[in-house]
Amino acid sequence: MKAIVYLLAWLIPFQIIPKQNDPQAEKLLNKVLEKFQSYKTVQVEFEYELYNPEAQVRQNTKGRVSIQGNKYRAEYMGMTDIFDGKKRYLIVPENEEVNIFTPEDDEEITPASLFKFFKKGYRYKMDILQNVGGRKIRYIKLFPIHEDNETDYVLLGIDTKTYHIYKAIIVQKDKTRITIYIKKFKPNVPLGEKEFVFDKTRYPGYLINDLD
């Protein structure tokens, strides 16, 4: 009898993953992506919370990300993360180092990739509808297709009027929970080209690690 209970406990989490995408969820995500891609630039202010219950680790920070096409510059957790369209630069002042590498397609979900990470590699279905200060927020639950993905599932909250992302909850397989709250969303903000350029002369004495 115990063996049956254990087997059911193991099977239940996998039964909730849809075999096909929910058409309504897919339609809503397409509207989110279409709206995002209609802007020349986007600048977002956000709150970022990381919580690991087993290690009893909780980190909270505020940050900002500027996006133009496939380029971005994000600042949070004491780091600066720049992608110039080819290379990614992780600048860590605490360690006085810069890590340079070519990002992979299955990159982790970050504040910069939040608005389009769902384009591939996920199945999804509609979840709850919440009223938040008069705003109707529809959540979509996303499950990674590839088993080696560290993410267990993602809850993506979408403002059904503006089609802007309101909040993302990323639950990893080790039970770490990352929550990203979008506090301000500013489209078509003028951005200079230097916004997305790494200038190593600004970091004298830093260890530059080219990881490619």
VEXVODO-910299 format. One line per 8 residues: their letters; for each residue x, y, z of N, C-alpha, C, O. Coordinates in steps of 0.2 Angstrom, whole numbers, padded with zeros to 4 digits. Example, Ala and Ser with C-alpha at 12.3 -4.5 7.8 and 13.67 -1.06 7.14 Angstrom:
BEGIN
AS = 0066/-0028/0039/0062/-0022/0039/0066/-0016/0039/0071/-0017/0042; 0064/-0011/0035/0068/-0005/0036/0064/0000/0039/0067/0006/0040
This chain:
BEGIN
MKAIVYLL = 0004/-0006/0000/0000/0000/0000/0004/0006/0000/0003/0011/-0004; 0010/0006/0004/0014/0012/0004/0017/0013/-0002/0018/0019/-0004; 0019/0008/-0006/0022/0008/-0012/0018/0012/-0017/0020/0016/-0021; 0011/0011/-0017/0006/0014/-0021/0006/0021/-0020/0005/0025/-0024; 0006/0023/-0013/0005/0030/-0011/0011/0034/-0014/0011/0039/-0016; 0017/0031/-0013/0024/0034/-0015/0023/0035/-0023/0026/0040/-0025; 0021/0030/-0026/0021/0030/-0034/0016/0036/-0036/0018/0040/-0040; 0010/0037/-0033/0005/0042/-0034/0008/0049/-0033/0007/0053/-0037
AWLIPFQI = 0012/0049/-0027/0015/0056/-0025/0020/0058/-0031/0021/0064/-0032; 0023/0053/-0034/0029/0054/-0039/0025/0056/-0045/0028/0060/-0049; 0019/0053/-0047/0016/0054/-0053/0012/0061/-0053/0012/0064/-0059; 0009/0063/-0048/0005/0068/-0048/0008/0075/-0051/0005/0078/-0055; 0014/0077/-0049/0017/0083/-0052/0017/0083/-0059/0017/0088/-0062; 0019/0077/-0062/0019/0077/-0069/0013/0077/-0073/0013/0078/-0079; 0007/0075/-0070/0001/0075/-0073/-0002/0082/-0075/-0006/0083/-0079; 0001/0087/-0072/-0002/0094/-0073/0002/0097/-0079/-0001/0103/-0081
IPKQNDPQ = 0007/0094/-0082/0010/0097/-0088/0006/0096/-0094/0005/0090/-0095; 0004/0101/-0097/0000/0100/-0103/0004/0097/-0109/0009/0098/-0110; 0000/0092/-0113/0004/0089/-0119/0004/0094/-0124/0008/0094/-0129; -0001/0099/-0124/-0001/0104/-0130/-0003/0111/-0126/-0006/0111/-0121; -0001/0116/-0130/-0002/0123/-0127/-0010/0124/-0127/-0013/0123/-0132; -0012/0128/-0122/-0019/0130/-0121/-0019/0136/-0126/-0015/0141/-0126; -0024/0135/-0131/-0025/0140/-0136/-0026/0148/-0134/-0023/0152/-0137; -0030/0148/-0128/-0031/0155/-0125/-0024/0158/-0122/-0023/0164/-0123
AEKLLNKV = -0021/0153/-0119/-0014/0156/-0116/-0009/0158/-0122/-0006/0163/-0121; -0009/0154/-0127/-0005/0155/-0133/-0007/0162/-0136/-0002/0166/-0138; -0013/0163/-0136/-0016/0169/-0139/-0014/0175/-0135/-0012/0181/-0138; -0014/0175/-0128/-0012/0180/-0124/-0005/0181/-0124/-0003/0187/-0124; -0001/0176/-0124/0006/0177/-0124/0009/0180/-0131/0013/0184/-0131; 0005/0178/-0136/0007/0182/-0143/0005/0189/-0143/0009/0193/-0146; 0000/0191/-0139/-0002/0198/-0139/0004/0202/-0134/0006/0207/-0136; 0006/0198/-0129/0011/0201/-0125/0018/0203/-0129/0021/0208/-0129
LEKFQSYK = 0020/0197/-0133/0026/0198/-0137/0025/0203/-0143/0029/0207/-0144; 0019/0203/-0146/0017/0208/-0151/0018/0215/-0148/0020/0220/-0152; 0015/0216/-0142/0015/0223/-0139/0022/0225/-0138/0024/0231/-0139; 0026/0221/-0135/0033/0222/-0133/0037/0224/-0139/0041/0228/-0139; 0036/0220/-0145/0040/0221/-0151/0038/0227/-0154/0042/0229/-0159; 0032/0230/-0153/0030/0236/-0156/0034/0242/-0154/0034/0248/-0157; 0037/0242/-0148/0041/0247/-0145/0048/0247/-0148/0051/0242/-0149; 0051/0253/-0149/0058/0254/-0151/0063/0252/-0146/0068/0249/-0147
TVQVEFEY = 0061/0255/-0140/0065/0254/-0134/0060/0253/-0128/0054/0255/-0128; 0063/0250/-0123/0059/0249/-0117/0064/0250/-0111/0069/0247/-0111; 0061/0253/-0106/0065/0254/-0099/0061/0252/-0094/0055/0254/-0093; 0063/0247/-0090/0059/0244/-0084/0062/0245/-0078/0068/0244/-0077; 0059/0247/-0072/0061/0247/-0066/0057/0241/-0062/0051/0240/-0063; 0061/0237/-0058/0058/0231/-0055/0061/0230/-0048/0066/0232/-0046; 0057/0225/-0045/0060/0223/-0038/0061/0215/-0040/0057/0212/-0043; 0066/0213/-0037/0069/0206/-0038/0070/0203/-0031/0073/0205/-0027
ELYNPEAQ = 0066/0197/-0030/0067/0193/-0024/0068/0186/-0025/0065/0183/-0029; 0074/0184/-0022/0076/0177/-0022/0075/0174/-0015/0077/0176/-0010; 0072/0168/-0015/0071/0165/-0009/0072/0157/-0009/0069/0154/-0014; 0076/0154/-0005/0077/0147/-0005/0075/0145/0002/0079/0146/0007; 0070/0141/0003/0067/0139/0009/0072/0134/0013/0072/0134/0019; 0075/0130/0009/0080/0125/0012/0086/0128/0015/0088/0126/0021; 0089/0133/0012/0095/0136/0014/0093/0142/0018/0098/0145/0021; 0087/0144/0019/0084/0150/0022/0088/0156/0020/0090/0160/0024
VRQNTKGR = 0088/0157/0013/0091/0162/0010/0086/0167/0007/0082/0164/0003; 0086/0173/0009/0081/0178/0005/0085/0184/0003/0089/0187/0007; 0085/0186/-0003/0088/0192/-0005/0083/0196/-0009/0079/0194/-0013; 0083/0203/-0008/0079/0207/-0011/0083/0213/-0014/0087/0216/-0010; 0081/0215/-0020/0084/0221/-0023/0080/0224/-0028/0075/0221/-0030; 0082/0230/-0029/0078/0234/-0035/0083/0234/-0041/0089/0234/-0040; 0080/0235/-0046/0085/0235/-0052/0081/0239/-0058/0075/0241/-0058; 0085/0239/-0063/0083/0243/-0070/0085/0239/-0076/0091/0237/-0075
VSIQGNKY = 0082/0239/-0081/0084/0236/-0087/0082/0240/-0093/0076/0242/-0093; 0086/0241/-0098/0085/0245/-0104/0086/0240/-0109/0091/0236/-0110; 0081/0240/-0114/0081/0235/-0120/0080/0239/-0126/0075/0243/-0127; 0084/0237/-0131/0083/0239/-0138/0084/0234/-0143/0090/0231/-0144; 0079/0231/-0146/0080/0225/-0150/0082/0219/-0146/0079/0218/-0141; 0087/0216/-0148/0090/0211/-0144/0096/0213/-0139/0099/0209/-0136; 0097/0219/-0139/0102/0222/-0134/0099/0224/-0128/0093/0226/-0127; 0103/0223/-0122/0100/0226/-0116/0106/0227/-0111/0112/0226/-0112
RAEYMGMT = 0104/0231/-0106/0108/0233/-0100/0104/0232/-0094/0099/0236/-0093; 0106/0228/-0090/0102/0227/-0083/0107/0228/-0077/0113/0226/-0077; 0104/0231/-0072/0108/0232/-0066/0103/0230/-0060/0098/0233/-0059; 0106/0225/-0057/0102/0222/-0051/0107/0217/-0047/0112/0215/-0050; 0106/0216/-0041/0110/0211/-0037/0117/0214/-0036/0121/0210/-0036; 0118/0220/-0037/0125/0223/-0037/0129/0222/-0043/0135/0223/-0043; 0126/0219/-0048/0129/0218/-0054/0127/0222/-0060/0121/0225/-0060; 0131/0222/-0065/0128/0225/-0072/0129/0220/-0077/0134/0216/-0078
DIFDGKKR = 0123/0219/-0081/0123/0213/-0086/0122/0217/-0092/0116/0220/-0094; 0127/0216/-0097/0126/0220/-0104/0126/0214/-0109/0130/0210/-0109; 0122/0215/-0114/0122/0211/-0120/0122/0216/-0126/0117/0219/-0127; 0127/0215/-0130/0128/0220/-0136/0125/0217/-0142/0126/0220/-0148; 0122/0211/-0142/0119/0208/-0148/0123/0202/-0150/0121/0198/-0153; 0129/0202/-0147/0134/0196/-0149/0136/0193/-0142/0136/0187/-0141; 0139/0197/-0138/0142/0195/-0132/0139/0197/-0126/0136/0203/-0126; 0139/0193/-0120/0136/0195/-0114/0142/0197/-0109/0147/0193/-0109
YLIVPENE = 0141/0202/-0105/0146/0205/-0101/0143/0205/-0094/0138/0209/-0092; 0145/0201/-0089/0143/0201/-0082/0148/0205/-0078/0154/0202/-0077; 0147/0211/-0076/0151/0215/-0072/0150/0214/-0064/0144/0216/-0062; 0155/0211/-0060/0153/0210/-0053/0158/0214/-0049/0164/0212/-0048; 0156/0220/-0047/0161/0225/-0043/0163/0222/-0037/0169/0223/-0035; 0159/0218/-0033/0161/0215/-0027/0168/0210/-0028/0172/0210/-0024; 0168/0207/-0034/0174/0203/-0035/0179/0206/-0040/0184/0203/-0041; 0177/0212/-0042/0181/0216/-0047/0183/0211/-0053/0189/0210/-0055
EVNIFTPE = 0178/0209/-0056/0179/0204/-0062/0173/0205/-0067/0168/0207/-0065; 0175/0204/-0073/0170/0204/-0079/0170/0197/-0082/0176/0195/-0084; 0165/0194/-0083/0164/0188/-0086/0161/0189/-0093/0156/0192/-0094; 0165/0187/-0099/0162/0188/-0105/0161/0182/-0109/0165/0177/-0109; 0155/0181/-0112/0153/0174/-0115/0148/0175/-0120/0144/0180/-0120; 0147/0171/-0125/0142/0171/-0129/0136/0167/-0126/0137/0161/-0125; 0130/0170/-0125/0125/0167/-0122/0122/0161/-0126/0122/0161/-0132; 0119/0156/-0123/0116/0150/-0126/0108/0152/-0127/0106/0156/-0124
DDEEITPA = 0105/0148/-0132/0098/0149/-0133/0094/0148/-0127/0088/0151/-0126; 0096/0143/-0123/0092/0141/-0117/0094/0145/-0111/0095/0142/-0105; 0096/0151/-0111/0098/0155/-0106/0093/0155/-0100/0087/0155/-0102; 0095/0157/-0094/0090/0157/-0089/0086/0163/-0089/0087/0168/-0093; 0080/0163/-0086/0076/0169/-0086/0078/0174/-0082/0080/0173/-0076; 0079/0180/-0085/0082/0186/-0082/0077/0192/-0083/0072/0191/-0087; 0077/0197/-0079/0073/0203/-0081/0073/0205/-0088/0069/0208/-0090; 0079/0204/-0091/0080/0206/-0098/0076/0202/-0103/0074/0204/-0108
SLFKFFKK = 0076/0195/-0101/0073/0190/-0106/0066/0189/-0104/0063/0185/-0108; 0063/0192/-0099/0057/0191/-0096/0051/0192/-0102/0046/0188/-0101; 0052/0196/-0106/0047/0198/-0111/0046/0194/-0117/0042/0195/-0121; 0051/0189/-0118/0051/0185/-0124/0054/0178/-0122/0054/0174/-0127; 0055/0176/-0116/0058/0169/-0115/0054/0164/-0117/0056/0158/-0119; 0047/0165/-0117/0042/0160/-0118/0041/0158/-0125/0037/0154/-0127; 0045/0161/-0130/0044/0160/-0137/0045/0153/-0139/0042/0150/-0144; 0050/0149/-0135/0051/0142/-0137/0053/0139/-0131/0056/0142/-0126
GYRYKMDI = 0052/0132/-0131/0055/0128/-0125/0050/0128/-0119/0052/0125/-0114; 0044/0130/-0120/0039/0129/-0115/0032/0127/-0117/0030/0129/-0123; 0029/0124/-0113/0021/0122/-0114/0018/0127/-0108/0021/0128/-0103; 0012/0129/-0110/0008/0133/-0105/0001/0132/-0105/-0002/0129/-0110; -0002/0134/-0100/-0009/0134/-0099/-0012/0140/-0095/-0008/0143/-0091; -0018/0142/-0096/-0021/0147/-0092/-0021/0146/-0084/-0022/0140/-0083; -0020/0151/-0080/-0021/0150/-0073/-0025/0155/-0070/-0030/0157/-0074; -0025/0157/-0064/-0030/0161/-0061/-0030/0168/-0063/-0025/0171/-0066
LQNVGGRK = -0036/0171/-0062/-0037/0179/-0064/-0037/0182/-0057/-0041/0180/-0053; -0033/0187/-0056/-0033/0191/-0050/-0035/0199/-0052/-0033/0201/-0057; -0038/0202/-0047/-0039/0209/-0047/-0034/0212/-0042/-0035/0212/-0036; -0030/0216/-0045/-0025/0220/-0041/-0025/0227/-0042/-0023/0230/-0047; -0028/0230/-0037/-0029/0238/-0038/-0033/0240/-0044/-0032/0245/-0047; -0038/0236/-0046/-0042/0238/-0051/-0040/0235/-0058/-0043/0235/-0063; -0034/0232/-0058/-0031/0229/-0064/-0032/0222/-0064/-0032/0218/-0059; -0034/0219/-0070/-0036/0212/-0070/-0029/0209/-0073/-0027/0210/-0078
IRYIKLFP = -0027/0204/-0068/-0020/0201/-0070/-0022/0194/-0071/-0024/0190/-0067; -0020/0191/-0077/-0021/0184/-0079/-0015/0181/-0078/-0010/0183/-0081; -0014/0175/-0075/-0008/0172/-0074/-0008/0166/-0079/-0013/0162/-0080; -0002/0165/-0082/-0001/0159/-0086/0004/0155/-0083/0009/0157/-0081; 0003/0148/-0083/0008/0144/-0080/0012/0140/-0086/0009/0137/-0090; 0019/0141/-0085/0023/0138/-0091/0027/0133/-0088/0030/0133/-0082; 0028/0127/-0092/0032/0122/-0090/0038/0121/-0095/0036/0120/-0101; 0044/0120/-0093/0050/0119/-0098/0049/0112/-0101/0047/0108/-0098
IHEDNETD = 0050/0112/-0108/0050/0106/-0111/0056/0101/-0110/0055/0095/-0109; 0062/0104/-0109/0068/0101/-0108/0069/0099/-0101/0069/0103/-0097; 0071/0092/-0100/0071/0090/-0093/0077/0093/-0089/0077/0094/-0083; 0082/0095/-0093/0088/0098/-0090/0088/0105/-0088/0092/0108/-0085; 0082/0108/-0089/0081/0115/-0087/0080/0115/-0080/0077/0111/-0077; 0083/0120/-0077/0083/0121/-0069/0076/0123/-0067/0075/0123/-0061; 0072/0126/-0071/0066/0129/-0069/0061/0123/-0069/0060/0119/-0073; 0057/0123/-0063/0051/0118/-0063/0045/0121/-0066/0042/0118/-0070
YVLLGIDT = 0043/0127/-0065/0038/0130/-0068/0038/0138/-0067/0042/0140/-0063; 0035/0142/-0071/0034/0149/-0071/0027/0151/-0071/0023/0149/-0075; 0025/0156/-0066/0019/0159/-0066/0020/0166/-0069/0024/0170/-0066; 0017/0168/-0075/0018/0174/-0078/0011/0178/-0077/0006/0176/-0080; 0011/0184/-0074/0005/0188/-0073/0005/0193/-0078/0010/0197/-0079; 0000/0194/-0082/-0001/0198/-0087/-0007/0203/-0086/-0012/0201/-0085; -0006/0210/-0087/-0011/0214/-0087/-0015/0214/-0093/-0013/0215/-0099; -0022/0212/-0092/-0026/0210/-0098/-0028/0216/-0102/-0031/0216/-0108
KTYHIYKA = -0027/0222/-0100/-0028/0228/-0103/-0023/0231/-0107/-0024/0233/-0113; -0017/0231/-0104/-0011/0234/-0108/-0007/0228/-0111/-0003/0230/-0116; -0008/0222/-0109/-0003/0216/-0112/0004/0217/-0110/0008/0215/-0113; 0005/0221/-0104/0011/0221/-0101/0012/0216/-0095/0007/0214/-0092; 0018/0214/-0094/0019/0209/-0089/0019/0213/-0082/0023/0218/-0081; 0015/0210/-0078/0015/0213/-0071/0020/0210/-0066/0023/0213/-0062; 0020/0203/-0066/0024/0199/-0062/0026/0193/-0064/0022/0190/-0068; 0032/0190/-0062/0034/0183/-0064/0036/0180/-0058/0040/0182/-0054
IIVQKDKT = 0034/0174/-0057/0036/0169/-0051/0040/0163/-0055/0036/0159/-0058; 0046/0162/-0053/0050/0157/-0056/0052/0152/-0051/0056/0154/-0046; 0049/0146/-0051/0051/0141/-0046/0055/0136/-0049/0054/0133/-0054; 0061/0135/-0046/0066/0131/-0048/0066/0124/-0045/0062/0123/-0040; 0069/0119/-0048/0068/0112/-0046/0071/0111/-0039/0069/0107/-0035; 0076/0115/-0037/0078/0115/-0030/0074/0119/-0025/0076/0120/-0019; 0068/0121/-0027/0063/0125/-0023/0065/0132/-0022/0061/0136/-0019; 0070/0135/-0025/0072/0142/-0025/0066/0145/-0029/0064/0143/-0035
RITIYIKK = 0064/0151/-0026/0058/0155/-0029/0061/0162/-0031/0063/0165/-0026; 0061/0164/-0037/0063/0170/-0039/0056/0174/-0041/0053/0172/-0046; 0055/0180/-0038/0049/0184/-0040/0052/0191/-0043/0056/0194/-0040; 0049/0192/-0049/0051/0199/-0052/0045/0203/-0053/0040/0201/-0056; 0044/0209/-0049/0039/0213/-0049/0040/0219/-0054/0046/0222/-0053; 0036/0220/-0059/0038/0226/-0064/0034/0232/-0060/0028/0232/-0060; 0038/0237/-0058/0036/0243/-0055/0034/0248/-0060/0029/0252/-0059; 0039/0249/-0065/0038/0255/-0070/0040/0252/-0077/0045/0249/-0077
FKPNVPLG = 0036/0253/-0081/0037/0251/-0088/0036/0257/-0093/0031/0260/-0094; 0042/0259/-0096/0042/0265/-0100/0044/0263/-0107/0050/0261/-0108; 0040/0264/-0112/0041/0262/-0119/0044/0268/-0122/0043/0274/-0121; 0048/0267/-0127/0051/0272/-0132/0055/0277/-0129/0054/0283/-0130; 0059/0275/-0124/0063/0280/-0120/0070/0281/-0125/0073/0276/-0127; 0072/0287/-0126/0078/0288/-0130/0084/0285/-0126/0085/0286/-0120; 0088/0280/-0130/0094/0277/-0127/0099/0278/-0132/0099/0277/-0138; 0105/0280/-0129/0111/0280/-0133/0114/0274/-0135/0113/0269/-0131
EKEFVFDK = 0118/0273/-0140/0122/0267/-0142/0126/0265/-0136/0128/0259/-0136; 0129/0269/-0133/0134/0268/-0128/0131/0264/-0122/0134/0261/-0118; 0124/0264/-0122/0120/0260/-0116/0122/0253/-0116/0122/0250/-0111; 0123/0250/-0122/0124/0243/-0123/0131/0241/-0125/0133/0236/-0128; 0136/0246/-0124/0143/0244/-0125/0147/0243/-0119/0147/0247/-0114; 0151/0238/-0119/0156/0237/-0113/0162/0241/-0114/0166/0239/-0119; 0164/0245/-0110/0170/0249/-0110/0175/0247/-0105/0174/0249/-0099; 0180/0243/-0106/0184/0240/-0101/0188/0245/-0097/0191/0244/-0092
TRYPGYLI = 0189/0251/-0101/0193/0256/-0098/0190/0259/-0091/0193/0263/-0087; 0183/0258/-0090/0180/0260/-0085/0181/0255/-0079/0178/0257/-0073; 0184/0250/-0080/0185/0245/-0074/0193/0243/-0074/0195/0237/-0074; 0197/0248/-0072/0204/0247/-0071/0205/0242/-0065/0202/0243/-0060; 0210/0237/-0066/0211/0233/-0061/0206/0227/-0060/0208/0222/-0056; 0201/0227/-0064/0196/0221/-0064/0199/0215/-0068/0203/0216/-0073; 0198/0209/-0066/0200/0203/-0069/0195/0202/-0075/0189/0201/-0074; 0197/0202/-0081/0193/0201/-0087/0193/0194/-0089/0198/0191/-0092
NDLD = 0188/0190/-0088/0187/0183/-0090/0184/0182/-0097/0178/0183/-0097; 0187/0180/-0102/0184/0178/-0108/0183/0171/-0108/0187/0167/-0109; 0176/0169/-0107/0175/0162/-0106/0173/0158/-0113/0172/0152/-0112; 0173/0161/-0118/0172/0158/-0125/0178/0154/-0127/0178/0151/-0132
